[in-house]
Amino acid sequence: MLKKLIVITAILFLGISCAIGSSDSNNGKSDGNKGNNDGKMGSGGDWLNPNMASGGYYPIFPWYSSDVSFYSQGYSEITFSPFTEYYISSGMPVVGGIISTPAQFDIAQKMPSEIYYGTGQALPYSQYVTSVPSRTNELWVQGATNWTQYVVSPVGTWLQLVAYAPVGGPAGFYEIVQTDTSTLKYKTYEFYSGYNTMNFNADQIGRHMLYFVVNNQPSNVVVVDVFAQAEPRSMPPSSPAVSYGEQISTGPPQYTPQPTPGPASGDVPVTIKSNGMRGYDVYLDEVYIGKETSGDGSFSFSVNGNMYHDIRVFDGQFNYPKRIYFQSGVSKIINVEPGTAVYA
């Protein structure tokens, strides 16, 4: 039974990949630049981008590596900030099941602006519904204005799911939870024809893969990565999210940097470069590690490889954060320019 479910899940993920490729071609957009700047390893460099969700920069965690101990770590607000519209801190408990009892949902009353695939690639909802020739079973996480198939949320939060089923009736709802092991949950619910809404409680740390089956037709898989939230440390206030070329406009935060830099050593050489920024402060995993004093806009340090690190640059007025994966022994260049989206 478990082997069959794993095969079904693999097929569902393949379907998501095909849908992403289809949406890209329909959208008429080229992602050539994104393909070089989305955190892939190499000396070419990354760009720090505080607006990861709208820019198509969802994080990629090493769930399928030999070491998955990362999931048990505490993560800062930087990790969760692109997804805050998709979860809330309190809700009604889900008793004896995976989700709350499905209720009918009137799409006309709360139509999403955009839908996001697992990569963070966005598509206007109006274009999505007209470009899909035949609607089938679908599952989404509902946000304040958008829907997504991937979320990173703190443990203990609640998410609102939206399911579309062309044919109503009994539905099998499945949840696979992955940590260093995997567990399977299954329960039957009654789905309405059309749109359904239900609550999901992210009450366990790990990767949650959710999907349903109605009339022998599986939906896509929704992935929710659930992590513990790290205790907040003293950091400069976060700047508003911005996109490519968008000027940031906000007053300077009240902030005094730490007088003594913290340690920053490891087997991965890292260099921050900026053409227009001088004297900026650098934070590594929420710890102040130094100030740019080279005069040419560069700042170098090292980190431990084969893991993620939170990098934040503060220019005295604005913050430029991003979570980046560093491969052991491979140098990394991080590019940042003042007042615009920052890239790594």
Summary of the structure (lengths in Angstrom):
residues: 344
radius of gyration: 21.2
end to end distance: 43.3
largest distance: 67.1
contacts: 1050
relative contact order: 0.18
helix: 17%
strand: 37%
